[in-house]
């Protein structure tokens, strides 16, 4: 039964990633992979938040559905890898390194912030 819930969560996360990335692409244009950067940063924050809240707020099935399912479908590190390598292959070294740095540092900061906010919510 957990596999079913995780799979359904993955479908929700994948749809959310598709919709958000597409909206950002239409809004910001294709010059920089803003959609993937936004999804990875938001996903890192939400995963940090869920991990901080999960042990006290959710049953194991709900925690797995949200983290492995929804967030696993939502975050796009494989796309991040492809887009970074593609920038390098195209000779766009500045964009590739800017994207790499912004993703790694932004996602680490967002994950930490999500965890801090989650701990704050639990403590309140």
C-alpha positions as CSV (number, residue, x, y, z in Angstrom):
1,X,0.0,0.0,0.0
2,X,2.9,2.4,0.7
3,X,4.2,1.9,-2.8
4,X,0.8,3.0,-4.2
5,X,0.9,6.2,-2.0
6,X,4.5,6.9,-3.0
7,X,3.6,6.5,-6.7
8,X,0.6,8.8,-6.4
9,X,2.8,11.3,-4.6
10,X,5.3,11.0,-7.4
11,X,2.7,11.8,-10.0
12,X,1.6,14.9,-8.0
13,X,5.2,16.1,-7.7
14,X,6.0,15.5,-11.4
15,X,2.9,17.4,-12.5
16,X,3.8,20.3,-10.1
17,X,7.4,20.3,-11.5
18,X,6.1,20.4,-15.1
19,X,3.6,23.2,-14.4
20,X,6.0,25.4,-12.4
21,X,9.0,24.9,-14.8
22,X,6.8,25.6,-17.8
23,X,5.4,28.8,-16.3
24,X,8.8,30.1,-15.4
25,X,10.2,29.3,-18.8
26,X,7.3,31.2,-20.4
27,X,7.8,34.1,-18.0
28,X,11.6,34.4,-17.8
29,X,12.6,33.0,-21.3
30,X,15.0,30.3,-22.2
31,X,18.3,32.2,-21.7
32,X,19.0,30.5,-18.3
33,X,17.4,27.4,-16.8
34,X,15.4,29.4,-14.1
35,X,12.6,26.8,-14.0
36,X,14.9,23.9,-13.0
37,X,16.7,26.2,-10.5
38,X,13.4,27.3,-8.9
39,X,12.2,23.7,-8.7
40,X,15.4,22.4,-7.1
41,X,15.6,25.3,-4.6
42,X,11.9,25.1,-3.7
43,X,12.1,21.3,-3.5
44,X,15.2,21.5,-1.2
45,X,13.4,23.9,1.1
46,X,10.2,21.8,1.2
47,X,12.2,18.6,1.7
48,X,14.1,20.1,4.6
49,X,10.8,21.3,6.1
50,X,9.1,17.9,5.7
51,X,12.1,16.1,7.2
52,X,12.0,18.4,10.3
53,X,8.3,18.1,10.7
54,X,8.0,14.4,9.6
55,X,9.1,12.6,12.7
56,X,6.5,14.4,14.9
57,X,3.7,15.4,12.5
58,X,3.2,12.6,10.0
59,X,2.7,8.8,10.0
60,X,5.4,6.8,8.2
61,X,3.2,6.4,5.1
62,X,2.4,10.1,4.9
63,X,6.1,11.0,5.4
64,X,7.1,8.6,2.6
65,X,4.4,9.8,0.3
66,X,5.4,13.4,0.8
67,X,9.2,13.0,0.8
68,X,9.9,10.1,-1.6
69,X,6.8,10.5,-3.6
70,X,5.9,14.2,-4.0
71,X,9.4,15.7,-3.5
72,X,11.1,12.8,-5.5
73,X,8.8,13.6,-8.4
74,X,9.2,17.4,-8.0
75,X,12.9,17.9,-7.8
76,X,14.9,17.6,-10.9
77,X,18.6,17.1,-10.2
78,X,18.9,14.8,-13.3
79,X,17.7,17.7,-15.4
80,X,20.1,20.0,-13.6
81,X,23.0,17.7,-14.4
82,X,22.0,17.5,-18.1
83,X,21.5,21.3,-18.4
84,X,24.9,22.0,-16.8
85,X,26.7,19.6,-19.0
86,X,24.9,20.9,-22.0
87,X,26.0,24.5,-21.2
88,X,29.6,23.2,-21.0
89,X,29.3,21.3,-24.3
90,X,27.8,24.4,-26.0
91,X,30.8,26.5,-24.7
92,X,28.6,28.5,-22.4
93,X,31.0,28.1,-19.5
94,X,29.9,31.2,-17.6
95,X,26.3,30.1,-17.6
96,X,27.2,26.6,-16.7
97,X,29.3,27.6,-13.7
98,X,26.8,30.2,-12.6
99,X,24.0,27.6,-12.8
100,X,26.1,25.1,-10.9
101,X,27.0,27.5,-8.1
102,X,23.5,29.0,-7.8
103,X,21.9,25.5,-7.6
104,X,24.3,24.0,-5.1
105,X,24.5,27.0,-2.8
106,X,20.8,27.9,-3.2
107,X,19.6,24.4,-2.5
108,X,21.9,23.9,0.5
109,X,20.7,27.3,1.9
110,X,17.0,26.5,1.2
111,X,17.3,23.0,2.7
112,X,18.9,24.4,5.8
113,X,16.3,27.2,6.0
114,X,13.5,24.7,5.6
115,X,14.9,22.5,8.4
116,X,15.2,25.6,10.7
117,X,11.7,26.7,9.9
118,X,10.4,23.1,10.6
119,X,12.2,23.0,13.9
120,X,10.8,26.4,14.8
121,X,7.3,25.2,13.9
122,X,7.7,22.0,16.0
123,X,9.0,24.0,19.0
124,X,6.1,26.4,18.9
